[in-house]
Structure formats: structure tokens, C-alpha cells
Amino acid sequence: MESHLESDYAKHPEPASPAVNTASGKPAPCRLCPRRCGAVRGHGAARCHSGSLPHVAWAGLHRWEEPGISGPQSAAWQPPESQPPGLVQPASRPAPQPASRLSESPLTAPQPPARAEAPASGAVFFSGCSLGCVFCQNHAVSRSGGAGRPMDAPALAALFLSLQRRGAYNLNLVTATHWRPWALNALALARAEGLSLPLVWNTGGYESCEAVAELAPHVAVWLFDVKYHSPALAGLLAGAPNYWPTALAALRAAHAAAGPAVQRADGLLQKGVVLRVLVLPGHHRDAMAILRGVAEALPPEEVFLSLMRQYTPNGDARLPKELRRTLSSWEYRQVAGEADRLGFTRGWLQGRHSVGECFVPHFEVQSKP
Ligand code: SF4
């Protein structure tokens, strides 16, 4: 971990801990996410499994996001040689082996010289999650806020800057909803030290409008999952029956703040919203309802749609029967057809090769120090 920032840190005052009531100096109940569970972070059972100091499970140059985020060499989304208008169709090439994924982590391995690395998204995966879907593919870290390395604001800022030096296209904060004030504190420190990367807020969609308003001045691209339309399904799989209205309101606020998505000549997104929809086996109609609901709320041509078919059963004993298999091509085609009918003209489709554990991130999970 590069630590040059720490020697300069005296120039910056220590940000107030968001886990503490600054007026009283006492631990404060947390209401950061729409669960508003009121847990005292670090002193009780938070629904997001998180304490009072962010833990980073993985960070590095990440090639498994969409091409608009990770760049044209994105491993999980392989566009054909000539792109047709509209949604980019999946290619039939076999999936590359993600053998280099672990070796990229600055948390676990020495960094190679910057010139040896291909640019990609500068991703920081935070531990814990305020949504906690039963099928989560990142469950190794989403269900343990203590997985990974604890990092205070200076350490996070130094990490952000190290990603910039390694040639990242952007700073991609993955599941930082429950760490929002901590992340913004670190971002301010890093900006003061020269961080110029555009910020990608990579979220499960369970955000409040208040959070979106606070984040909006800092976020260039919203990488915004919308996971459920049905309250019953959201209740069953995430214990969040209010998910759809909450996520839709936040998505509308994000779109209002960012405006229509803008793509650079090299394919990277400059600003805007990427709507991510993971089609679940047995629930393709729910995914279609999500698309219809979004298309009623926003001009579909103003967002990028990332329609994902990479669902892989995680082995959790609580999975309902239909989630113990992968998605069929027929199910995926139904949703892709609905997207086309609704006018989602920009975005990406995934090929069949994207199913399998090789596309599940491999985290180097460490226990609490
Ligand atoms: S961020 Fe965590 S502790 Fe805070 S309200 Fe949400 S689930 Fe509760």
C-alpha cells in the first residue's frame, strides 16, 4: 500500500467519524440506507454487517465491468468486431480465464510497473452490504463487514490515488452505500492530493434520495442495479419489500442529476446512468416489469442498459428452487426483446459464456485484525 499521503496528512484535518454524533461525541444510530435500522455502528448488530471503519475486500484494475466502465477489453462483455446500432450483442468467443485477477490486488500483492498493466476500471470493493440478497455472488464479503482490510480516510485516499497512478479509467466504488460519509471524506482528501478520476458509484440500487442528492456533485457515472420489481420477491430474497419504489425514486434522482448518458469516442462513459438488470432464473417477468417501470419513469434512450445473464447459484441453502439453476437462453431472450420493444437503444447484452464461477470475483478475504 502506498502511503505517501499519510506523511502529508497533517495538512488536512481528520474528518469527523460518521459513526459519532459530533454534537455529543457519542455513538450515533445509523440511518444511512433505506433500512434505517438505527444500529450504532461498531457497537451493535447492523443489518449491513458493518462496523465503524470501512473494510476493503479487494481493489485493483478491474476488467469485468461493462465496456463503458472497464474499457473495450472488458472480459465479461465482449462486443463483436463491428457493433450494430442499439444494444451491443454478445459475441460467441469463449470466456478468457481470469487468472490474473488476484495478482492485481494492491492489498495482497506487489504492484507491477504501471506500464505493464492494461488500463481498466479502478475498483474498490467494500465489505458488508445493506441489501444482502440471498443469491449474492459476492457473499464472501457482502455478509461480513469485517472481511478485508480496515482503512481509514487517509488510507482510502492513498488507495484511490494509487489506482490513478496505475492508469485506471475511473474510480469505481463498489457497494459503498453503507460507507457513504467515509467514502466522501476519503474522496475529498484524494481530490486535494490530485485525484482527477471520474467517480463511478456502483450500487445495488437500495439508496435513498437523500443519499443521491449528497453524492450527485461527486458522481460522474451511476452504475445502478435495479434488482426487483415485485415486493414479494424483494421481501423473500432481500428482506426489503419496499425495494422497487425506493430504487426507482433513487434512479430517477440520479438520472435527473446526471442527465442523459454521454459516451466518449473510445466507448467509455463520461457521465450518466447505467441501468443494470440481472435476470434471475424463474423471474424473467420481474425483470421485464423492471424495464417497463423504468421506461415509464425515464427516457430509455438516455440511459445505458446492462442486461445481465451471469447469474450463478452460490450454494446458499436458503435459495429457492428456481435459483438453483442458471438462466435459460429463452428467459434471457424474453427480457432482451422487451428491452428492445421499450426503446432501450444503448447498452450491452451478455453472452452465454458469462455464466459460471469464473465471473464471480475472487476475494482475498482476511479476518479482522
Ligand atoms: S447502513 Fe447499515 S447500519 Fe446503517 S441503516 Fe443501513 S443497514 Fe443499518
Residues whose N, C-alpha, C, O or C-beta is under 5 A from the ligand:
A	BS01	SF4	C30 R31 L32 C33 R35 R36 C37 G38 A39 A46 R47 C48 S130 H178
